[in-house]
Amino acid sequence: MADSSKKVAEAIGHTLAHVQDGVDFFIDWGFKALKKVGKEKFVPQKDENQYLRTTKKVSRNVLTFLGEAGDSFYKKYQELKAKKQ
């Protein structure tokens, strides 16, 4: 009985590790996508409303900031994980 419960616990642990790795992958991918969108060249339209133009510009800056923060987080997170091993 103890051997089978150990195998079930191990299988659950492995599954959770794969889920965590997948979540990390998609969050990292999302931060990189935000950073990429934020860094695209902004070309305002001539007849565009000035408030809309300002909103777009600010939004791009926010996306870049979030992407940079996410990249920084995951870089440091990987360093800390490597130190523990």
Rosetta blueprint (number, residue, H / E / L):
1 M L
2 A H
3 D H
4 S H
5 S H
6 K H
7 K H
8 V H
9 A H
10 E H
11 A H
12 I H
13 G H
14 H H
15 T H
16 L H
17 A H
18 H H
19 V H
20 Q H
21 D H
22 G H
23 V H
24 D H
25 F H
26 F H
27 I H
28 D H
29 W H
30 G H
31 F H
32 K H
33 A H
34 L H
35 K H
36 K H
37 V H
38 G H
39 K H
40 E L
41 K L
42 F L
43 V L
44 P L
45 Q L
46 K L
47 D L
48 E L
49 N L
50 Q H
51 Y H
52 L H
53 R H
54 T H
55 T H
56 K H
57 K H
58 V H
59 S H
60 R H
61 N H
62 V H
63 L H
64 T H
65 F H
66 L H
67 G H
68 E H
69 A H
70 G H
71 D H
72 S H
73 F H
74 Y H
75 K H
76 K H
77 Y H
78 Q H
79 E H
80 L H
81 K H
82 A H
83 K H
84 K H
85 Q L
